[in-house]
Amino acid sequence: METTFRQAELADVETLVRFHVALNEYDGTVADPVRARLGLQLLMNREDWGGIWLICADEKPVGYIVLTWGFSLEFGGRDAFVDELYIEEGYRGQGVGRQTLAFAESVCQARDIQALHLEVERDNANAQAVYEKVGFEKRDGYFLMSKRLRP
């Protein structure tokens, strides 16, 4: 199986929404497809905000990764966040996640990004192990906190 990546296009929005809903089901949360569709379309039109790539196995989309750009004084410049990463169940455990994270790193390095961040559920030991194997470190004493500014 060959894993490749291609930048998502507007024609891919429904596939991406389907993946987003599946990701939320996997995480035990409820997706808002309308909000997701709007966000996907906004991001596709603003490369200065980030990017969306389809993860393909033998040219068939089997997941996606969303990267967003930011800035961090702590890390000395531009940083990025893995906003969402989803791989269909039948393709997990085969190295696709590691390849996707390596791809994300290369995207960031090409943009002179100093740090790549992600969040993972505390109970998802499998994902944590994958992330640690490719160099992500837990930041003890830190919690990601969020406040929704618009409904």
MARBA-3410 file (N, C-alpha, C, O; in Angstrom, 1 decimal):
151
0.8,-1.2,0.0,0.0,0.0,0.0,0.9,1.2,0.0,1.8,1.4,0.8 ~ 0.6,2.1,-0.9,1.4,3.4,-1.0,0.5,4.5,-0.4,-0.6,4.7,-0.8 ~ 1.1,5.2,0.6,0.4,6.3,1.2,0.9,7.6,0.6,2.1,7.9,0.5 ~ 0.0,8.4,0.1,0.3,9.7,-0.5,-0.6,10.8,0.1,-1.6,10.5,0.8 ~ -0.3,12.0,-0.1,-1.1,13.2,0.4,-1.3,14.1,-0.7,-0.5,14.4,-1.6
-2.6,14.7,-0.7,-2.9,15.7,-1.7,-3.7,16.8,-1.0,-4.6,16.5,-0.2 ~ -3.4,18.0,-1.4,-4.1,19.2,-0.8,-5.6,19.0,-1.2,-6.0,18.8,-2.3 ~ -6.5,19.2,-0.2,-7.9,19.1,-0.4,-8.4,20.3,-1.2,-7.8,21.4,-1.2 ~ -9.4,20.0,-2.0,-10.1,21.0,-2.8,-11.5,21.1,-2.4,-12.0,20.3,-1.7 ~ -12.2,22.2,-2.9,-13.6,22.3,-2.6,-14.4,21.1,-3.0,-15.4,20.8,-2.3
-14.1,20.4,-4.0,-14.8,19.2,-4.4,-14.7,18.1,-3.4,-15.5,17.1,-3.5 ~ -13.7,18.2,-2.5,-13.5,17.2,-1.4,-14.3,17.4,-0.2,-14.2,16.6,0.8 ~ -15.0,18.5,-0.1,-15.7,18.9,1.2,-16.6,17.9,1.8,-16.5,17.6,3.0 ~ -17.4,17.2,1.0,-18.3,16.2,1.5,-17.5,15.0,2.1,-17.9,14.4,3.1 ~ -16.4,14.6,1.4,-15.6,13.5,2.0,-15.0,14.0,3.3,-15.0,13.2,4.2
-14.5,15.2,3.4,-13.9,15.7,4.6,-15.0,15.8,5.7,-14.6,15.5,6.9 ~ -16.2,16.2,5.4,-17.2,16.3,6.4,-17.5,14.9,6.9,-17.7,14.7,8.1 ~ -17.5,13.9,6.0,-17.8,12.5,6.4,-16.7,12.0,7.4,-16.9,11.4,8.4 ~ -15.4,12.4,7.1,-14.3,12.0,7.9,-14.4,12.7,9.3,-14.2,12.2,10.3 ~ -14.8,14.0,9.2,-14.9,14.8,10.5,-16.0,14.2,11.4,-15.8,14.1,12.6
-17.1,13.8,10.8,-18.2,13.1,11.6,-17.7,11.8,12.2,-17.9,11.5,13.4 ~ -17.0,11.0,11.4,-16.4,9.8,11.9,-15.4,10.0,13.0,-15.4,9.2,14.0 ~ -14.6,11.0,12.9,-13.6,11.4,13.9,-14.3,11.7,15.2,-13.9,11.2,16.3 ~ -15.3,12.5,15.2,-16.1,12.8,16.3,-16.8,11.6,17.0,-16.8,11.5,18.2 ~ -17.3,10.8,16.1,-17.9,9.5,16.7,-16.9,8.7,17.4,-17.1,8.2,18.5
-15.7,8.6,16.8,-14.6,7.8,17.4,-14.2,8.4,18.8,-13.9,7.7,19.7 ~ -14.2,9.8,18.9,-13.9,10.5,20.1,-15.0,10.5,21.1,-14.8,11.0,22.2 ~ -16.2,10.1,20.7,-17.4,10.1,21.6,-18.0,11.5,21.7,-18.7,11.8,22.7 ~ -17.8,12.3,20.7,-18.4,13.6,20.7,-19.4,13.7,19.5,-19.4,12.8,18.6 ~ -20.2,14.8,19.4,-21.1,15.0,18.4,-20.6,16.1,17.4,-20.3,17.2,17.9
-20.5,15.8,16.2,-20.1,16.7,15.2,-21.2,17.6,14.8,-22.4,17.3,14.8 ~ -20.8,18.8,14.3,-21.8,19.8,13.7,-21.4,19.9,12.2,-20.5,20.7,11.9 ~ -22.0,19.1,11.4,-21.5,19.1,9.9,-21.6,20.4,9.3,-20.8,20.8,8.4 ~ -22.6,21.2,9.7,-22.8,22.6,9.0,-21.6,23.4,9.4,-21.0,24.1,8.6 ~ -21.2,23.4,10.7,-20.1,24.2,11.2,-18.8,23.7,10.5,-17.9,24.5,10.1
-18.7,22.4,10.5,-17.5,21.8,9.9,-17.3,22.2,8.4,-16.2,22.5,7.9 ~ -18.4,22.1,7.6,-18.4,22.4,6.2,-18.0,23.9,6.0,-17.1,24.2,5.2 ~ -18.5,24.8,6.8,-18.1,26.2,6.8,-16.7,26.4,7.1,-16.0,27.1,6.4 ~ -16.2,25.7,8.1,-14.8,25.9,8.5,-13.8,25.3,7.4,-12.8,25.9,7.1 ~ -14.2,24.2,6.9,-13.4,23.6,5.8,-13.3,24.5,4.6,-12.2,24.8,4.1
-14.4,25.1,4.2,-14.4,26.0,3.1,-13.6,27.3,3.4,-12.9,27.8,2.5 ~ -13.8,27.8,4.6,-13.0,29.0,5.0,-11.5,28.7,4.9,-10.8,29.5,4.3 ~ -11.1,27.6,5.5,-9.7,27.3,5.5,-9.1,27.0,4.1,-8.0,27.4,3.8 ~ -9.9,26.4,3.3,-9.4,26.1,1.9,-9.2,27.4,1.1,-8.3,27.5,0.2 ~ -9.8,28.5,1.5,-9.7,29.8,0.8,-8.7,30.7,1.5,-8.5,31.8,1.0
-8.0,30.2,2.6,-7.1,31.1,3.3,-5.8,30.3,3.6,-5.7,29.8,4.8 ~ -5.0,30.1,2.7,-3.7,29.3,2.9,-2.9,29.9,4.0,-2.0,29.3,4.6 ~ -3.0,31.2,4.3,-2.3,31.9,5.4,-2.8,31.4,6.7,-2.1,31.7,7.8 ~ -3.9,30.8,6.8,-4.5,30.2,8.1,-4.0,28.8,8.3,-3.9,28.4,9.5 ~ -3.7,28.0,7.3,-3.4,26.6,7.4,-3.7,25.9,6.1,-3.8,26.5,5.0
-3.9,24.6,6.3,-4.2,23.7,5.1,-4.8,22.4,5.5,-4.7,22.0,6.6 ~ -5.4,21.8,4.5,-6.1,20.5,4.7,-5.5,19.6,3.6,-5.5,19.9,2.4 ~ -5.1,18.4,4.0,-4.6,17.4,3.1,-5.4,16.1,3.3,-5.7,15.7,4.4 ~ -5.7,15.5,2.2,-6.3,14.1,2.2,-5.1,13.1,2.3,-4.1,13.3,1.7 ~ -5.3,12.1,3.1,-4.4,11.0,3.2,-5.0,9.9,2.3,-6.1,9.5,2.5
-4.2,9.5,1.4,-4.6,8.5,0.4,-3.8,7.2,0.5,-2.6,7.2,0.6 ~ -4.5,6.1,0.4,-3.9,4.8,0.3,-4.2,4.3,-1.1,-5.3,4.1,-1.5 ~ -3.1,4.1,-1.9,-3.3,3.7,-3.3,-4.3,4.6,-4.0,-5.2,4.2,-4.7 ~ -4.2,5.9,-3.8,-4.9,7.0,-4.4,-6.4,7.2,-3.8,-7.1,8.1,-4.2 ~ -6.8,6.3,-2.9,-8.1,6.4,-2.3,-8.1,7.2,-1.0,-7.3,6.8,-0.1
-8.9,8.2,-0.8,-8.9,9.0,0.4,-9.3,8.0,1.6,-10.3,7.4,1.6 ~ -8.4,8.0,2.6,-8.7,7.2,3.8,-8.6,8.0,5.1,-8.7,7.4,6.2 ~ -8.4,9.3,4.9,-8.3,10.2,6.1,-7.9,11.6,5.7,-7.8,11.9,4.5 ~ -7.7,12.4,6.7,-7.3,13.7,6.4,-6.5,14.3,7.6,-6.6,13.8,8.7 ~ -5.8,15.4,7.3,-5.1,16.1,8.4,-5.3,17.6,8.1,-5.2,18.1,7.0
-5.6,18.3,9.2,-5.8,19.8,9.1,-4.7,20.4,10.0,-4.5,20.1,11.2 ~ -3.9,21.3,9.4,-2.9,22.0,10.1,-3.2,23.5,10.0,-3.7,24.0,9.0 ~ -3.1,24.2,11.2,-3.3,25.6,11.3,-2.1,26.3,11.8,-1.3,25.7,12.5 ~ -1.9,27.5,11.3,-0.6,28.3,11.6,-0.9,29.3,12.7,-2.0,29.8,12.8 ~ 0.2,29.5,13.5,0.1,30.4,14.6,1.5,31.0,14.8,2.3,31.0,13.9
1.6,31.6,16.0,2.9,32.2,16.3,3.1,32.0,17.8,2.2,32.1,18.6 ~ 4.4,31.7,18.2,4.7,31.5,19.6,6.0,32.1,20.0,7.0,31.8,19.5 ~ 5.9,33.0,21.0,7.1,33.6,21.6,8.0,32.5,22.2,9.2,32.5,22.1 ~ 7.3,31.6,22.9,8.0,30.5,23.6,8.8,29.7,22.7,9.9,29.3,23.0 ~ 8.3,29.4,21.5,9.0,28.6,20.5,9.8,29.4,19.5,10.5,28.8,18.6
9.8,30.7,19.6,10.7,31.6,18.8,10.2,31.8,17.4,11.1,32.0,16.5 ~ 8.9,31.8,17.2,8.5,32.1,15.8,7.2,31.4,15.5,6.3,31.1,16.4 ~ 7.0,31.1,14.2,5.7,30.5,13.8,5.6,29.1,14.3,6.6,28.4,14.4 ~ 4.4,28.7,14.7,4.1,27.4,15.1,2.9,26.9,14.3,2.2,27.7,13.6 ~ 2.6,25.6,14.5,1.5,25.0,13.8,0.8,24.1,14.8,1.4,23.6,15.7
-0.5,23.8,14.5,-1.3,22.9,15.3,-1.9,21.9,14.4,-2.5,22.2,13.4 ~ -1.9,20.6,14.8,-2.6,19.6,14.1,-4.0,19.7,14.7,-4.3,19.3,15.8 ~ -4.9,20.4,13.9,-6.3,20.6,14.4,-7.1,19.4,14.4,-7.8,19.1,15.3 ~ -6.9,18.6,13.3,-7.6,17.3,13.2,-6.8,16.3,12.4,-6.1,16.7,11.4 ~ -6.8,15.1,12.8,-6.1,14.0,12.1,-7.0,12.8,12.2,-7.4,12.4,13.3
-7.4,12.3,11.1,-8.3,11.1,11.1,-7.8,10.1,10.0,-7.5,10.5,8.9 ~ -7.8,8.8,10.4,-7.5,7.7,9.5,-8.6,6.7,9.7,-8.9,6.3,10.8 ~ -9.2,6.2,8.6,-10.2,5.2,8.7,-9.7,3.9,9.4,-8.5,3.6,9.3 ~ -10.5,3.3,10.1,-10.1,2.2,11.0,-9.3,1.1,10.3,-8.3,0.6,10.9 ~ -9.7,0.7,9.1,-9.0,-0.3,8.4,-7.6,0.0,8.0,-6.8,-0.9,7.6
-7.2,1.3,8.1,-5.8,1.7,7.8,-5.0,2.1,9.0,-3.8,2.5,8.8 ~ -5.5,2.0,10.2,-4.8,2.3,11.4,-3.8,1.1,11.7,-4.1,0.0,11.3 ~ -2.8,1.4,12.4,-1.8,0.4,12.8,-0.9,-0.1,11.7,-0.3,-1.2,11.9 ~ -0.9,0.6,10.6,-0.1,0.2,9.4,1.0,1.2,9.1,1.6,1.2,8.0 ~ 1.2,2.2,10.0,2.2,3.2,9.7,1.7,4.4,9.0,2.5,5.4,8.8
0.4,4.5,8.7,-0.2,5.6,8.0,-0.1,6.9,8.9,0.2,8.0,8.4 ~ -0.4,6.7,10.2,-0.3,7.8,11.1,1.1,8.4,11.2,1.3,9.6,11.1 ~ 2.1,7.5,11.3,3.5,8.0,11.4,3.9,8.7,10.1,4.5,9.7,10.1 ~ 3.5,8.2,8.9,3.8,8.8,7.6,3.1,10.2,7.5,3.7,11.1,7.0 ~ 1.9,10.2,8.1,1.1,11.5,8.0,1.8,12.6,8.9,1.9,13.7,8.5
2.3,12.2,10.1,3.0,13.1,10.9,4.3,13.6,10.3,4.7,14.7,10.5 ~ 5.0,12.6,9.6,6.2,13.0,9.0,5.9,14.0,7.8,6.7,15.0,7.6 ~ 4.8,13.7,7.1,4.4,14.7,6.1,4.1,16.1,6.7,4.5,17.1,6.1 ~ 3.4,16.1,7.8,3.0,17.3,8.4,4.3,18.1,8.8,4.4,19.3,8.7 ~ 5.3,17.4,9.4,6.6,18.0,9.7,7.2,18.6,8.5,7.7,19.7,8.6
7.2,17.9,7.4,7.8,18.4,6.2,7.1,19.7,5.7,7.8,20.6,5.2 ~ 5.8,19.7,5.8,5.0,20.9,5.4,5.4,22.1,6.3,5.6,23.2,5.8 ~ 5.6,21.8,7.6,5.9,22.9,8.5,7.4,23.4,8.3,7.6,24.6,8.3 ~ 8.3,22.4,8.1,9.7,22.8,7.8,9.8,23.7,6.6,10.6,24.6,6.6 ~ 9.0,23.4,5.6,9.0,24.2,4.3,8.5,25.6,4.6,8.8,26.5,3.8
7.8,25.8,5.6,7.2,27.1,6.0,8.0,27.8,7.1,7.5,28.8,7.7 ~ 9.1,27.2,7.5,9.9,27.8,8.6,9.2,27.8,9.9,9.3,28.8,10.7 ~ 8.4,26.8,10.2,7.6,26.7,11.4,8.5,26.0,12.4,9.2,25.0,12.2 ~ 8.5,26.6,13.6,9.5,26.2,14.7,8.9,25.1,15.6,9.7,24.3,16.1 ~ 7.6,24.9,15.7,7.1,23.9,16.5,5.7,23.4,16.0,5.0,24.2,15.4
5.5,22.1,16.2,4.2,21.5,15.8,3.5,21.0,17.0,4.1,20.2,17.8 ~ 2.3,21.4,17.3,1.5,21.0,18.5,0.4,20.1,18.0,-0.1,20.2,16.9 ~ -0.1,19.3,19.0,-1.3,18.6,18.8,-2.0,18.3,20.1,-1.3,18.4,21.2 ~ -3.2,17.9,20.1,-3.9,17.5,21.3,-4.3,16.0,21.1,-4.6,15.6,20.0 ~ -4.4,15.3,22.3,-4.8,13.9,22.2,-5.6,13.6,23.5,-5.3,14.2,24.6
-6.6,12.8,23.3,-7.4,12.5,24.5,-6.6,11.8,25.6,-5.7,10.9,25.2 ~ -6.8,12.1,26.8,-6.0,11.5,27.9,-6.2,9.9,27.9,-5.2,9.2,28.3 ~ -7.3,9.4,27.5,-7.5,8.0,27.5,-7.1,7.3,26.2,-7.1,6.0,26.2 ~ -6.6,8.0,25.2,-6.2,7.4,24.0,-4.7,7.0,24.0,-3.8,7.7,23.4 ~ -4.4,5.9,24.7,-3.0,5.5,24.9,-2.3,5.1,23.6,-1.1,5.4,23.4
-3.1,4.5,22.6,-2.5,4.1,21.3,-2.0,5.4,20.6,-0.9,5.4,20.1 ~ -2.8,6.4,20.5,-2.4,7.6,19.8,-1.2,8.3,20.5,-0.3,8.7,19.9 ~ -1.3,8.3,21.8,-0.2,8.9,22.6,1.1,8.2,22.3,2.2,8.8,22.1 ~ 1.1,6.9,22.2,2.3,6.1,21.9,2.8,6.4,20.5,4.0,6.6,20.3 ~ 1.9,6.6,19.5,2.4,6.9,18.2,3.0,8.3,18.2,4.1,8.5,17.6
2.4,9.2,18.8,2.9,10.6,18.9,4.3,10.7,19.6,5.2,11.4,19.1 ~ 4.4,9.9,20.7,5.7,9.9,21.4,6.8,9.3,20.5,7.9,9.7,20.6 ~ 6.5,8.2,19.8,7.5,7.5,18.9,8.0,8.5,17.9,9.2,8.3,17.5 ~ 7.2,9.4,17.4,7.7,10.3,16.4,8.2,11.7,17.0,8.4,12.6,16.2 ~ 8.4,11.7,18.3,9.0,12.9,18.9,8.2,13.9,19.6,8.7,14.9,20.2
6.9,13.7,19.7,6.1,14.6,20.4,6.3,14.3,21.9,6.4,13.2,22.3 ~ 6.3,15.4,22.7,6.5,15.3,24.2,5.3,15.8,24.9,4.7,16.8,24.6 ~ 4.9,15.1,26.0,3.9,15.6,26.9,4.4,16.8,27.6,5.6,16.8,28.0 ~ 3.6,17.8,27.8,4.0,19.0,28.6,3.4,18.9,29.9,2.3,19.5,30.1 ~ 4.0,18.2,30.8,3.4,18.1,32.2,3.2,19.5,32.8,4.0,20.4,32.6
2.1,19.6,33.4,1.7,20.8,34.1,0.9,21.7,33.2,0.5,22.8,33.6 ~ 0.7,21.4,31.9,0.0,22.2,31.0,-1.3,21.4,30.6,-1.3,20.2,30.4 ~ -2.4,22.2,30.4,-3.6,21.7,29.9,-4.1,22.6,28.8,-3.9,23.8,28.9 ~ -4.6,22.0,27.7,-5.2,22.8,26.7,-6.5,23.3,27.2,-7.4,22.4,27.6 ~ -6.8,24.6,27.2,-8.1,25.1,27.6,-8.6,25.9,26.5,-7.9,26.6,25.7
-9.9,25.9,26.4,-10.6,26.6,25.2,-11.8,27.3,25.7,-12.5,27.0,26.7 ~ -12.1,28.4,25.0,-13.4,29.1,25.3,-14.0,29.5,23.9,-13.4,30.1,23.1 ~ -15.2,29.0,23.7,-15.9,29.2,22.4,-16.4,30.7,22.5,-17.1,31.1,23.4 ~ -16.0,31.5,21.5,-16.4,32.9,21.4,-17.7,33.1,20.7,-18.4,34.1,20.8 ~ -18.1,32.2,19.8,-19.3,32.3,19.0,-20.0,30.9,19.1,-19.3,29.9,19.0
-21.3,30.9,19.1,-22.0,29.6,19.2,-21.9,28.8,17.9,-22.5,27.8,17.8
END
